[in-house]
Amino acid sequence: MQRRRFSEEQIIAALREAEAGAKVADVCKKYGVSDATYYKWKAKYAHMTLSDLRRLKALEEENQRLKRIVADLNLDNQALKEIVSKNF
């Protein structure tokens, strides 16, 4: 997976600069990104604050952890079903 050049905090700061009145072209030039990248960021992070972003990251991490737990339990369940079916 490609390493990100900008953190989410930096992306939000760039979006806030443009919202504050700076021209999009100037913000893009300052951060060294294209207009398309700026608008992609805007679509993803438009109305987020830093606290919202931190909460989203925490929820994503918890979701990944829970998915791993469900996958492990599913594997155990299938293994037990195979063992039970072979004994009878």
MDAnalysis code that builds the backbone (N, CA, C; Angstrom):
import MDAnalysis as mda
import numpy as np

u = mda.Universe.empty(264, n_residues=88, atom_resindex=np.repeat(np.arange(88), 3), trajectory=True)
u.add_TopologyAttr("name", ["N", "CA", "C"] * 88)
u.add_TopologyAttr("resid", np.arange(1, 89))
u.add_TopologyAttr("resname", ["MET", "GLN", "ARG", "ARG", "ARG", "PHE", "SER", "GLU", "GLU", "GLN", "ILE", "ILE", "ALA", "ALA", "LEU", "ARG", "GLU", "ALA", "GLU", "ALA", "GLY", "ALA", "LYS", "VAL", "ALA", "ASP", "VAL", "CYS", "LYS", "LYS", "TYR", "GLY", "VAL", "SER", "ASP", "ALA", "THR", "TYR", "TYR", "LYS", "TRP", "LYS", "ALA", "LYS", "TYR", "ALA", "HIS", "MET", "THR", "LEU", "SER", "ASP", "LEU", "ARG", "ARG", "LEU", "LYS", "ALA", "LEU", "GLU", "GLU", "GLU", "ASN", "GLN", "ARG", "LEU", "LYS", "ARG", "ILE", "VAL", "ALA", "ASP", "LEU", "ASN", "LEU", "ASP", "ASN", "GLN", "ALA", "LEU", "LYS", "GLU", "ILE", "VAL", "SER", "LYS", "ASN", "PHE"])
u.atoms.positions = np.array([
    [0.828, -1.166, 0.000],
    [0.000, 0.000, 0.000],
    [0.884, 1.244, 0.000],
    [0.473, 2.244, -0.736],
    [1.272, 3.445, -0.863],
    [1.244, 4.261, 0.423],
    [2.391, 4.769, 0.796],
    [2.489, 5.591, 1.997],
    [1.911, 6.965, 1.704],
    [1.153, 7.486, 2.641],
    [0.541, 8.793, 2.452],
    [1.563, 9.892, 2.671],
    [1.475, 10.891, 1.833],
    [2.390, 12.008, 1.922],
    [1.924, 13.027, 2.960],
    [0.614, 13.139, 3.120],
    [0.042, 14.099, 4.055],
    [-0.783, 13.364, 5.096],
    [-0.705, 13.847, 6.331],
    [-1.551, 13.277, 7.376],
    [-2.941, 13.886, 7.251],
    [-3.902, 13.278, 7.910],
    [-5.261, 13.799, 7.857],
    [-5.339, 15.201, 8.455],
    [-4.528, 15.457, 9.476],
    [-4.511, 16.786, 10.085],
    [-4.045, 17.837, 9.092],
    [-3.022, 17.507, 8.297],
    [-2.529, 18.436, 7.290],
    [-3.569, 18.659, 6.197],
    [-4.275, 17.603, 5.837],
    [-5.303, 17.720, 4.810],
    [-6.421, 18.640, 5.285],
    [-6.850, 18.455, 6.526],
    [-7.910, 19.296, 7.068],
    [-7.443, 20.747, 7.151],
    [-6.186, 20.964, 7.524],
    [-5.649, 22.327, 7.577],
    [-5.674, 22.976, 6.195],
    [-5.324, 22.214, 5.164],
    [-5.350, 22.752, 3.800],
    [-6.776, 23.105, 3.385],
    [-7.715, 22.250, 3.718],
    [-9.110, 22.529, 3.384],
    [-9.616, 23.762, 4.122],
    [-9.212, 23.926, 5.380],
    [-9.643, 25.092, 6.149],
    [-9.074, 26.381, 5.559],
    [-7.840, 26.322, 5.031],
    [-7.253, 27.499, 4.393],
    [-8.095, 27.946, 3.207],
    [-8.514, 26.986, 2.405],
    [-9.325, 27.319, 1.238],
    [-10.700, 27.838, 1.653],
    [-11.260, 27.276, 2.716],
    [-12.553, 27.742, 3.212],
    [-12.458, 29.143, 3.792],
    [-11.285, 29.491, 4.318],
    [-11.099, 30.796, 4.930],
    [-10.991, 31.908, 3.894],
    [-10.853, 31.547, 2.632],
    [-10.830, 32.571, 1.599],
    [-9.664, 32.482, 0.637],
    [-8.707, 31.615, 0.893],
    [-7.589, 31.460, -0.029],
    [-8.071, 30.772, -1.299],
    [-7.439, 31.093, -2.401],
    [-7.807, 30.456, -3.666],
    [-7.348, 29.003, -3.658],
    [-8.160, 28.178, -4.274],
    [-7.849, 26.743, -4.328],
    [-6.520, 26.519, -5.030],
    [-6.279, 27.244, -6.095],
    [-5.023, 27.082, -6.833],
    [-3.819, 27.428, -5.961],
    [-3.956, 28.460, -5.130],
    [-2.850, 28.834, -4.239],
    [-2.599, 27.776, -3.173],
    [-3.674, 27.232, -2.620],
    [-3.531, 26.178, -1.606],
    [-2.888, 24.941, -2.226],
    [-3.319, 24.590, -3.434],
    [-2.747, 23.423, -4.113],
    [-1.264, 23.625, -4.393],
    [-0.905, 24.820, -4.802],
    [0.501, 25.114, -5.087],
    [1.334, 25.057, -3.812],
    [0.781, 25.597, -2.718],
    [1.494, 25.607, -1.440],
    [1.790, 24.193, -0.955],
    [0.814, 23.294, -1.085],
    [0.983, 21.925, -0.613],
    [1.539, 20.985, -1.676],
    [1.635, 21.458, -2.903],
    [2.212, 20.636, -3.977],
    [1.307, 19.517, -4.428],
    [-0.002, 19.787, -4.502],
    [-0.957, 18.783, -4.959],
    [-1.750, 19.346, -6.132],
    [-2.391, 18.460, -6.859],
    [-3.201, 18.890, -7.996],
    [-4.596, 19.305, -7.528],
    [-5.314, 19.964, -8.432],
    [-6.693, 20.348, -8.124],
    [-7.543, 19.113, -7.868],
    [-7.304, 18.058, -8.636],
    [-8.081, 16.824, -8.466],
    [-7.876, 16.250, -7.070],
    [-6.647, 16.269, -6.583],
    [-6.367, 15.774, -5.240],
    [-7.072, 16.622, -4.201],
    [-7.038, 17.936, -4.396],
    [-7.726, 18.825, -3.452],
    [-9.208, 18.487, -3.390],
    [-9.850, 18.325, -4.533],
    [-11.286, 18.051, -4.541],
    [-11.605, 16.646, -4.020],
    [-10.673, 15.712, -4.186],
    [-10.842, 14.382, -3.594],
    [-10.790, 14.477, -2.068],
    [-9.846, 15.272, -1.575],
    [-9.767, 15.521, -0.139],
    [-11.046, 16.183, 0.353],
    [-11.518, 17.154, -0.409],
    [-12.713, 17.894, 0.002],
    [-13.928, 16.973, 0.086],
    [-14.031, 16.047, -0.852],
    [-15.153, 15.102, -0.831],
    [-15.086, 14.200, 0.397],
    [-13.882, 13.854, 0.818],
    [-13.741, 12.921, 1.925],
    [-13.764, 13.616, 3.298],
    [-13.112, 14.773, 3.409],
    [-12.908, 15.408, 4.700],
    [-13.608, 16.756, 4.852],
    [-14.561, 17.078, 3.998],
    [-15.117, 18.431, 3.922],
    [-15.617, 18.978, 5.251],
    [-16.442, 18.259, 5.947],
    [-17.053, 18.810, 7.153],
    [-16.521, 18.172, 8.427],
    [-15.311, 17.641, 8.373],
    [-14.734, 16.997, 9.543],
    [-13.881, 17.966, 10.336],
    [-13.926, 17.795, 11.641],
    [-12.992, 18.491, 12.513],
    [-11.971, 17.466, 12.982],
    [-10.957, 17.927, 13.672],
    [-9.932, 16.992, 14.148],
    [-10.516, 15.983, 15.134],
    [-11.451, 16.415, 15.964],
    [-12.051, 15.468, 16.914],
    [-12.883, 14.416, 16.176],
    [-13.591, 14.842, 15.113],
    [-14.340, 13.875, 14.306],
    [-13.401, 12.870, 13.653],
    [-12.269, 13.359, 13.181],
    [-11.293, 12.494, 12.527],
    [-10.717, 11.484, 13.510],
    [-10.392, 11.930, 14.709],
    [-9.857, 11.009, 15.722],
    [-10.897, 9.954, 16.093],
    [-12.149, 10.381, 16.209],
    [-13.227, 9.444, 16.537],
    [-13.406, 8.424, 15.414],
    [-13.343, 8.886, 14.170],
    [-13.461, 7.993, 13.025],
    [-12.334, 6.962, 13.011],
    [-11.113, 7.397, 13.274],
    [-9.971, 6.475, 13.307],
    [-10.148, 5.428, 14.409],
    [-10.616, 5.871, 15.570],
    [-10.825, 4.931, 16.672],
    [-11.898, 3.912, 16.312],
    [-12.968, 4.369, 15.683],
    [-14.029, 3.448, 15.276],
    [-13.547, 2.470, 14.211],
    [-12.733, 2.942, 13.273],
    [-12.197, 2.056, 12.245],
    [-11.296, 0.989, 12.856],
    [-10.458, 1.387, 13.821],
    [-9.584, 0.413, 14.490],
    [-10.397, -0.622, 15.255],
    [-11.437, -0.163, 15.946],
    [-12.290, -1.096, 16.686],
    [-13.014, -2.037, 15.731],
    [-13.471, -1.512, 14.612],
    [-14.151, -2.330, 13.615],
    [-13.217, -3.415, 13.071],
    [-11.975, -3.070, 12.780],
    [-11.006, -4.059, 12.309],
    [-10.767, -5.141, 13.356],
    [-10.647, -4.725, 14.610],
    [-10.431, -5.685, 15.695],
    [-11.612, -6.644, 15.806],
    [-12.819, -6.113, 15.744],
    [-14.010, -6.957, 15.841],
    [-14.136, -7.892, 14.640],
    [-13.775, -7.434, 13.460],
    [-13.813, -8.301, 12.275],
    [-12.847, -9.462, 12.427],
    [-11.650, -9.187, 12.993],
    [-10.687, -10.273, 13.224],
    [-11.233, -11.283, 14.220],
    [-11.885, -10.798, 15.257],
    [-12.463, -11.699, 16.260],
    [-13.531, -12.581, 15.631],
    [-14.405, -12.004, 14.822],
    [-15.462, -12.775, 14.161],
    [-14.857, -13.801, 13.209],
    [-13.822, -13.420, 12.476],
    [-13.184, -14.363, 11.561],
    [-12.571, -15.537, 12.320],
    [-11.901, -15.243, 13.440],
    [-11.312, -16.313, 14.248],
    [-12.382, -17.251, 14.805],
    [-13.465, -16.679, 15.312],
    [-14.544, -17.503, 15.845],
    [-15.201, -18.347, 14.750],
    [-15.325, -17.787, 13.572],
    [-15.904, -18.522, 12.450],
    [-15.016, -19.714, 12.074],
    [-13.703, -19.503, 12.060],
    [-12.772, -20.603, 11.779],
    [-12.883, -21.698, 12.833],
    [-12.925, -21.291, 14.096],
    [-13.073, -22.272, 15.175],
    [-14.372, -23.053, 15.032],
    [-15.438, -22.356, 14.718],
    [-16.746, -22.985, 14.546],
    [-16.724, -24.013, 13.414],
    [-16.119, -23.651, 12.298],
    [-16.043, -24.581, 11.168],
    [-15.194, -25.803, 11.517],
    [-14.108, -25.595, 12.222],
    [-13.244, -26.711, 12.620],
    [-14.008, -27.660, 13.549],
    [-14.748, -27.115, 14.486],
    [-15.519, -27.950, 15.401],
    [-16.607, -28.731, 14.666],
    [-17.227, -28.095, 13.695],
    [-18.275, -28.783, 12.901],
    [-17.661, -29.947, 12.127],
    [-16.464, -29.782, 11.588],
    [-15.796, -30.853, 10.857],
    [-15.462, -32.018, 11.798],
    [-14.994, -31.684, 12.979],
    [-14.637, -32.723, 13.951],
    [-15.879, -33.506, 14.358],
    [-16.962, -32.826, 14.631],
    [-18.198, -33.480, 15.063],
    [-18.764, -34.347, 13.937],
    [-18.693, -33.875, 12.715],
    [-19.256, -34.647, 11.593],
    [-18.454, -35.918, 11.311],
    [-17.181, -35.927, 11.595],
    [-16.344, -37.105, 11.343],
    [-16.502, -38.163, 12.438],
    [-16.839, -37.756, 13.637],
    [-16.964, -38.707, 14.755],
    [-18.228, -39.536, 14.677],
    [-19.243, -39.076, 14.003],
    [-20.493, -39.816, 13.982],
    [-20.650, -40.466, 12.656],
])
